[in-house]
């Protein structure tokens, strides 16, 4: 498995070594056309910060249920989603599975109360709610800043890999949308039915997902030949994959590789995936380098809001219905 998911070493890039961007861009191109995942090492993110976020995830989920429900999942896709609170539909592998056996809390950018997008009540640009846990907010903000910085360092490699100017994506990620998901997967009975998952087989929505390595196994990846393989977890690295936004932007050239989670480790499992996307108003249309007479554009142009409104309506349909039943209004536009 170690040689099936490519490893990108960022040390030469961070050192400014000549030719590093071109070499890494080619490695990234192969990763996304052959596997859909890659491992990144020597990335510059302190391991102490990564472990601090895992500790905060455990601390959040150890709270009594009423404390977590006080941050109920909302129309902005932030807040707490209880155990089995969502079913994988959109980006699933053609099957609607049972509700996922996990609980999670979601955070986006920590915007101030007087931010124009907060005042305008733009969907997915809300003021964050925080648990009553001392130090929690600072750790999460430090981590999301580090993840955004890492994601932005990788963007020129994506441009190189797709034959675009080196600053193409950088110009469209000046204020990128992102979500940090902090997930708790309880132990699953080894005899649990095959179609009951911690997280059912799916492709991500994101342009880029950066996943800190987990000491407790459970993540597996479906390779293009249909084989499911356990994801490697080299210490001090991140797994990076692309989702449907990258897949559509590249006109299907780059893979959005399905993956799943099953926790039969005998331990509690926590995960802290960071999902990064382009600026809120950026229009994503198939890149000109990915469109020709033999490969016409497969998707119409769309924005983050367009895609995430569709995703939320399908994967969190039950939560949306509950809000409507309580008289809450679902915001559909800017």
BELLINVEN-V700206 format. One record per backbone hydrogen bond with DSSP energy under -1.0 kcal/mol. CO is the residue of the C=O (numbers start at 1). NH is the residue of the N-H. Records with the same first field share a line. If there is no record, write none. Layout:
# BELLINVEN-V700206
CO = NH, NH
This chain:
# BELLINVEN-V700206
1 = 4, 5
6 = 39
8 = 41
10 = 14
11 = 15
12 = 17
13 = 16
17 = 20
19 = 23
20 = 24
21 = 25
22 = 26
23 = 27
24 = 28
25 = 29
26 = 30
27 = 31
28 = 32
29 = 33
30 = 34
31 = 35, 36
32 = 255
36 = 242
38 = 240
39 = 8
40 = 238
41 = 10
46 = 50
47 = 51
48 = 52
49 = 53
50 = 54
51 = 55
52 = 56
53 = 57
54 = 58
55 = 59
56 = 60
57 = 61
58 = 62
60 = 63
64 = 68
65 = 69
66 = 70
68 = 71
69 = 72
71 = 80
74 = 77
78 = 74
79 = 106
80 = 73
81 = 104
82 = 85
86 = 100
89 = 92
91 = 203
100 = 102
102 = 84
103 = 184
104 = 81
105 = 182
106 = 79
107 = 180
109 = 111
112 = 115
115 = 119
116 = 120
117 = 122
118 = 121
122 = 125
131 = 133
133 = 136
135 = 139
136 = 140
137 = 141
138 = 142
139 = 143
140 = 144
141 = 145
142 = 146
143 = 147
144 = 148
145 = 149
146 = 150
147 = 151
148 = 152
149 = 153
150 = 154
154 = 157, 158
155 = 159
156 = 160
157 = 161
158 = 162
159 = 164
160 = 163
165 = 168
167 = 171
169 = 172
170 = 173
172 = 279
177 = 277
179 = 275
180 = 107
182 = 105
183 = 271
184 = 103
185 = 269
189 = 192
193 = 196
197 = 101
199 = 261
202 = 259
204 = 244
205 = 245
206 = 243, 246
208 = 276
209 = 241
210 = 274
211 = 239
218 = 262
219 = 231
220 = 260
221 = 229
223 = 226
227 = 223
229 = 221
234 = 237
237 = 213
238 = 40
239 = 211
240 = 38
241 = 209
243 = 247
244 = 248
245 = 249
246 = 250
247 = 252
248 = 251
249 = 287
250 = 253
258 = 222
259 = 202
260 = 220
261 = 198, 199
263 = 188
269 = 185
271 = 183
273 = 181
274 = 210
275 = 179
276 = 207, 208
278 = 177
279 = 282
284 = 302
287 = 290
295 = 292
302 = 284
303 = 307
304 = 308
305 = 309
306 = 310
307 = 311
308 = 312
309 = 313
310 = 314
311 = 315
312 = 316
315 = 87
316 = 320
317 = 321
318 = 322
319 = 323
320 = 324
321 = 325
322 = 326
323 = 328
324 = 327
